[in-house]
Amino acid sequence: MSKRKYLAGPYLVWSAAFIIMPLLMVVYYGCTTENGSFSLENLLALGDPIHYKAFGMSLTIALASTLICLVIAYPLAYILSKYARQSAGLVVMLFILPMWINFLLRILALQMILSNTGVINAVLGFFGISAKRMMYTKGAILVGMVYDYIPFMILPIYNALVKIDPDVVEAAYDLGAGTALVFRKIIIPLSMPGVISGIIMVFIPSVSEFVVADILGGSKILLFGNVIEQEFNVTSNWHLGSGLSVVLMIFIFLSMAVMNRTGTEEGDRVLW
């Protein structure tokens, strides 16, 4: 047993070098000024109108993308859970396949679809409908996020639904419960761990997204991730960029704690 512990050595070294140390550096830069003195000025910079507006925009789009992914993914996962494993597995694989393609390539492909001369406007022109401006809008960013993150919502919900014991559902029907009541009192509560996992896996990367906004939103829509990226790469203000990153990390940790607590409470209710 003691020898097996040494096998974890390379992973611990890797984690310390590429996870813990970078995080400590971000916290250090965020809590200090250029002369190295301690300051919370960089963290409080969130109160700047540009920063809190960008943060509010990121939060709004992240919540919208998470909600859309949930609305689309839950019925689909529920339908797939009713099919045979082999048939459902094939459909799930179709949703996973795009994830094997480079993230940037997928966004660029979506750009070609949404552009003024793209596929959608070409179809609209074929039917005599005037071209629609879709690129460089909030809607384009939202479509990009939903397109990229919806597999992360489908998979955990599907896994939670297929693990529900059919005998529990059959027992509810035998006791006189209707389809709607079974779905509301049994299916939804038992699938809540998967729903919470899906929400976390979609919301967390969405709220810190900046690549999708850069490509599909251009420079017209500024998200909080874009602000942080510009502080590092454009203005070279590592202290302010790190301070805003720390604020975002704190918000993400608090969000995860609330979601995990909600998922635990739902699980306790089911067991009770």
C-alpha positions in Angstrom: 0.0 0.0 0.0 2.8 2.4 0.9 4.5 1.7 -2.5 1.3 2.7 -4.3 1.4 6.1 -2.6 4.6 6.9 -4.5 2.7 6.5 -7.8 0.8 9.7 -6.9 4.0 11.6 -6.6 4.2 12.8 -10.3 0.6 13.9 -10.1 1.2 15.9 -6.9 4.2 17.6 -8.5 2.2 18.4 -11.6 -0.7 19.8 -9.6 1.6 21.9 -7.4 3.4 23.3 -10.5 0.5 23.9 -12.8 -2.5 24.4 -10.6 -1.6 25.5 -7.1 1.3 27.8 -8.0 -0.5 29.7 -10.8 -3.5 30.2 -8.5 -1.3 31.5 -5.7 0.4 33.9 -8.2 -3.0 35.2 -9.3 -4.0 35.8 -5.7 -0.7 37.5 -5.0 -0.9 39.8 -8.0 -4.5 40.5 -7.3 -3.9 41.6 -3.7 -0.8 43.7 -4.3 0.1 46.9 -6.1 3.0 47.4 -8.6 5.4 48.2 -5.7 4.4 44.9 -4.0 2.4 46.4 -1.1 -0.8 44.8 0.0 -4.0 46.3 -1.4 -7.6 45.4 -2.1 -7.9 48.0 -4.8 -7.8 45.5 -7.6 -10.6 43.5 -6.1 -12.7 46.5 -5.4 -12.2 47.6 -9.1 -15.3 45.5 -9.8 -17.3 48.6 -8.7 -16.0 50.4 -11.8 -19.0 51.0 -14.2 -17.2 49.2 -17.1 -16.3 46.2 -14.9 -19.7 45.7 -13.2 -21.6 46.2 -16.5 -19.4 43.5 -18.1 -19.9 41.2 -15.1 -23.6 41.7 -15.3 -23.6 41.0 -19.0 -21.6 37.8 -18.4 -23.9 36.7 -15.6 -27.1 37.4 -17.7 -25.8 35.5 -20.8 -24.5 32.6 -18.6 -27.8 32.2 -16.9 -29.7 32.4 -20.2 -27.4 29.8 -21.8 -27.7 27.5 -18.8 -31.5 27.8 -18.8 -31.8 27.1 -22.6 -29.4 24.1 -22.3 -31.6 22.8 -19.4 -34.8 23.2 -21.3 -33.4 21.4 -24.3 -31.4 18.8 -22.6 -33.9 17.5 -20.0 -36.6 16.4 -22.3 -34.1 14.9 -24.7 -32.3 13.0 -21.9 -35.6 11.8 -20.6 -36.6 10.5 -24.0 -33.3 8.8 -24.5 -33.5 7.2 -21.1 -36.7 5.4 -22.3 -34.9 3.8 -25.3 -32.8 0.7 -25.3 -29.2 1.3 -24.1 -27.7 0.7 -27.6 -30.1 3.0 -29.4 -29.8 5.8 -26.8 -26.0 5.4 -26.7 -25.8 6.1 -30.4 -27.8 9.3 -30.1 -25.7 10.4 -27.1 -22.6 9.7 -29.1 -23.8 12.1 -31.8 -23.9 14.8 -29.2 -20.4 14.0 -27.9 -18.8 13.8 -31.4 -18.6 17.6 -31.8 -16.7 17.8 -28.5 -13.9 15.9 -30.2 -13.4 18.8 -32.7 -11.3 21.7 -31.6 -13.3 24.3 -29.7 -12.0 27.2 -31.9 -12.9 25.4 -35.1 -16.4 24.8 -33.9 -16.9 28.5 -33.2 -15.4 29.5 -36.5 -17.8 27.1 -38.3 -20.7 28.6 -36.4 -19.5 32.1 -37.5 -19.8 31.0 -41.1 -23.3 29.8 -40.4 -24.5 33.0 -38.7 -22.6 35.5 -41.0 -24.5 37.8 -43.4 -23.5 35.6 -46.3 -23.8 32.4 -44.3 -25.9 29.3 -44.6 -29.0 30.7 -42.7 -29.2 33.9 -44.7 -28.6 31.9 -47.9 -31.7 29.7 -47.1 -33.7 32.8 -46.2 -32.7 34.4 -49.5 -33.8 31.3 -51.4 -37.3 31.8 -50.0 -37.2 35.5 -50.8 -36.7 36.7 -47.2 -34.2 39.5 -46.6 -31.0 38.7 -44.8 -30.9 39.0 -41.1 -28.0 40.4 -39.0 -27.1 37.7 -36.6 -23.3 38.2 -36.1 -21.9 40.5 -33.4 -25.0 40.3 -31.3 -25.9 39.0 -27.9 -28.0 36.3 -29.6 -24.9 35.1 -31.6 -22.9 34.7 -28.3 -25.8 32.9 -26.7 -26.2 30.5 -29.6 -22.4 29.8 -29.5 -22.5 29.1 -25.8 -25.5 26.8 -26.0 -24.0 25.0 -29.0 -20.7 24.4 -27.2 -22.0 23.5 -23.7 -25.2 21.6 -24.2 -23.5 18.2 -24.2 -22.3 19.0 -20.7 -26.0 19.3 -19.7 -27.3 16.3 -21.5 -24.8 13.7 -20.2 -25.2 14.1 -16.4 -29.0 14.3 -16.7 -29.1 11.2 -18.9 -26.8 9.3 -16.5 -29.1 10.3 -13.6 -32.3 9.3 -15.4 -31.0 5.8 -16.5 -30.0 5.0 -12.9 -33.6 5.4 -11.6 -34.9 2.1 -10.6 -37.8 1.1 -12.8 -39.4 -0.7 -9.9 -39.8 2.5 -8.0 -41.7 4.0 -11.0 -43.8 0.9 -11.4 -44.7 0.9 -7.7 -45.9 4.4 -8.0 -48.2 3.5 -10.9 -49.5 0.5 -9.0 -50.4 2.8 -6.1 -52.5 4.9 -8.4 -50.2 7.7 -9.2 -50.7 9.3 -12.7 -48.0 10.0 -15.2 -47.7 13.7 -14.3 -47.5 12.9 -10.5 -44.9 10.3 -11.1 -42.8 12.6 -13.1 -43.1 15.5 -10.6 -42.7 13.5 -7.4 -40.2 10.7 -8.5 -38.5 11.4 -11.8 -37.6 15.0 -11.2 -36.4 14.7 -7.6 -34.3 11.6 -8.4 -32.7 13.3 -11.4 -31.8 16.5 -9.5 -28.2 15.4 -8.9 -27.7 15.2 -12.6 -29.5 18.5 -13.2 -27.3 20.2 -10.6 -24.2 18.7 -12.1 -25.3 19.9 -15.6 -26.0 23.4 -14.3 -22.6 23.7 -12.8 -20.8 22.3 -15.8 -22.6 24.8 -18.1 -22.8 27.9 -15.9 -19.2 28.0 -14.6 -17.5 28.1 -18.0 -20.2 30.3 -19.4 -19.8 33.1 -16.8 -16.0 33.2 -17.5 -16.3 32.8 -21.3 -14.4 35.3 -23.6 -13.5 33.4 -26.8 -17.0 33.0 -28.0 -17.7 36.7 -27.3 -14.5 37.7 -29.2 -15.4 35.7 -32.3 -19.2 35.9 -32.4 -19.7 39.2 -30.6 -16.7 41.1 -32.0 -15.6 44.1 -30.0 -19.2 45.4 -29.6 -20.1 43.2 -26.6 -17.8 43.1 -23.6 -18.0 40.2 -21.2 -16.2 40.0 -17.9 -13.8 37.4 -19.4 -12.9 39.8 -22.1 -12.1 42.5 -19.6 -9.7 40.2 -17.7 -8.1 39.0 -21.0 -7.6 42.6 -22.1 -6.0 43.6 -18.8 -3.4 40.8 -19.2 -2.8 40.9 -23.0 -3.6 44.5 -24.0 -2.8 46.8 -21.1 -0.4 44.4 -19.4 -1.9 45.3 -16.0 -1.5 41.9 -14.3 -2.5 43.2 -10.9 -5.9 44.5 -12.0 -6.4 41.4 -14.2 -5.5 39.1 -11.3 -7.8 41.1 -8.9 -10.8 40.7 -11.2 -9.9 37.0 -11.7 -9.9 36.6 -7.9 -13.4 38.2 -7.7 -14.6 35.9 -10.5 -13.1 32.8 -8.7 -14.8 33.8 -5.4 -18.1 34.1 -7.2 -17.7 30.8 -8.9 -16.8 29.0 -5.7 -19.8 30.5 -3.9 -22.1 29.5 -6.8 -20.7 26.0 -6.7 -21.3 25.8 -3.0 -24.9 27.0 -3.3 -25.6 24.6 -6.1 -24.0 21.6 -4.3 -26.0 22.4 -1.2 -29.2 22.6 -3.2 -28.4 19.2 -4.8 -27.7 17.7 -1.4 -31.0 19.0 0.1 -32.9 17.7 -2.9 -31.3 14.3 -2.4 -32.1 14.3 1.4 -35.8 15.1 0.5 -35.9 12.1 -1.8 -34.5 9.8 0.8 -36.8 11.2 3.5 
